[in-house]
Amino acid sequence: MDLCRSSYATYDDLLGYMEGSAAVIGTMMTPILEADDLPRAREHARQLGFAFQLTNFIRDVSEDLARGRVYLPQEDLDRFGVARHDLAARQATPAVRELLAFEVARARARYRAAAPGIELLVPSSRPCIRAAFTLYGGILDEVERAGYQVLGGRVRVPRRRRLAVAAGHWPAALAAARAERRVTVAGPGRR
């Protein structure tokens, strides 16, 4: 779709794009991550794909525009009185900040819809997904902390925070992997 479209008129149009780019990845990952209840887990994973993709669109407004693309729906730009040239500026106007705050809230709703799915995964898969969930959601925190000034450069979660999140989930990942190996070696129900 990126070869033939450079913008999306409505949020529903954008959802169609994200269904084929991000949501499908989430649904394909659920069997690999060994979800207990695949139908329920697929929907949560789909929501996480939407959340991650929306986060990318918010963070990368400037980079996408440089490639001739605007992923923020035109109906949203119109609602907040934002023109394409406003997105090309180095500083976000009040209208752009309001637009981005709206998009951040939309992405956060997708994260909330995705969160229960983490518990449906096998314990050894949960720490990795929790870390990704926290770090990608952290991009939205950084966008807010930067006052929605994403037009002049990429907003990032600081390296120190990324390392702390990874380190925080590492012990749980190791413990779950060890427990699963014991069950596999001993056989189900034996220790």
N, C-alpha and C positions, 0 to 999 in steps of 0.2 A: 504493500500500500504506500510505502514511503516513495516509491518510484512514480506514482501517479497522483498522489495527494499531498498538498502542503499545508492544509488546514482542515478543521472540522467545524461544521456549522453549529452542531448541538452536542450536548453531553452524551446523548444516546449514540450519536455518530462516533464519538470518541470511544465509548464503551465497546462498540463493534470492533474498532481497531485494537483496543487493549485485550479484547477477548481472544484475538488471534495472535497477540504478541506476548502478553504477560500472563493472563489468566490460564491459558492453555499449559503454560510451563508449570504453574502451580498444580494443576490437576494431573499432569503427567508425573509429577514428583511424588504424589501421595503413595503409590504402591512401592516406590523405591525407599521412601522414608518409613514404610511399614505402618500405615495407619490401621488402627483397630476397626473402625467403622468407615469403610471407603466412601460410601455415598455422602455421609455427613462431612468427612474430612475433605473431600473434593471441593465442596462449596466453600469451606473456610480457606482452603488453599487458593481457590479462585479469587476470593476477596483479598488475600495477601498479595497475589499477583497484581490486582488492581491498585492496591495501596502502594506497592513498590513502584509501579509504573507512574502513578500520579506524582509520587515524590520526585522521580526523575524529571518529569515535565516541569515541576515547580522549580527545582534546582537548576535545570538546564535551559531556562527560557532564552537566555542570551545566546548560548551555543546553538540551540535549535534554530533560532532566527537567523544566525549567520549561515546556516545550511538551507535557508529559505523555507523553514517550517515553523508553524505555530501550532502547538498541541493544545493550548488552552482554547476551549470552545468559543467560537465567535459570539454565540449568544451571551456568554459570560463577559467577554470584552465589551459588548454593547451595553449590557446591564450596568457595568461600572464606568462606562464612558471612556474606555481605553481603546486607542487606535494602535495599529501595528507600529507606527513610528514612535509611540510612547515606549514600546518594548525595546526599541533600538537605542534609547537613551542610556546613558551610563548610570543615572540615578533614577530610582523609582519615584514616580509622582505619588501624591496621596491616592489618586484613583488606582494606580497600579498596586500600591500596597493593600488597598481594600480588596482588589481582585485576588491578589495572592493570599490574603488572609482567608477569603472565601474558599479558595482551592485547597489550602492547608486543612481547613475544617472538613472539607469533603474527603480528603485523603485520610484524615484521622478517623472518620466514620468507617472507612474500609478496614483500617487497622483494628478497630473495635470488633467489627464483624469477623475478622480473621482470627483473633486471639484465642477463642475457645478451641480452635482446631489443633493447637499445639499439644494439648493434653491427649488428643486422639492418636498421636504418633507414638511409636515404640520409644521407651525411655532414652535409648542412645541417640535418637534423632532429635530429641527436644532441645538440648543445649545449643546446637548449631542454629536451629530455626529461631530460638529465643534470642540468640546473639544477633542474627540478621534482622529480626523484628525490632530489637532495641536500637541497633545502629542505623537502620534505614529510617525508623521513626525519629531518631536523633537528628537526622538531616532537617526534618521539619522544625525541631527545636532550634537548630542553628539558624534557619531561615527567619524564624520569629526573633531570635536574639539579634540578628543583623538588621532588624527593622524592615524586613522584606526586600533588602537591597541585594537582589540576585542578578541584576543586570550588568554590573561591572566586573563580575568574576564569580567563580564557583564557590558556593558555601560548602564547607566540609565539617564533619565531626572531627574535633581535634584528635591527633594521633594518641595522645595520652588517654583520652576517653575510649578510643577504639581498643587500645591495649587493655585497659581496665575491664571493659565489657568481655573481651575474649578471655582474659585471665579469670574473670568471675565465673564463666561457664565451663571452663576447662576441667575443674575437679568433678563436676557432675557428669560431664561427658566420659571421663575416664572410669568413674565408678559404674556408670550404666553399661559401658562396654565390657568391663570386667564381669559384672553380674550376668550379662547376656552370654558371655563366653562360658561361664560356669554352668549355666542352664543347658547350653548346647552340648558341652562335653559330658555332663552328667546325664543329660536327657531330661525332658520335661517332667516336672514333679519330683525329681531326685536332687539331692545336694550332697 
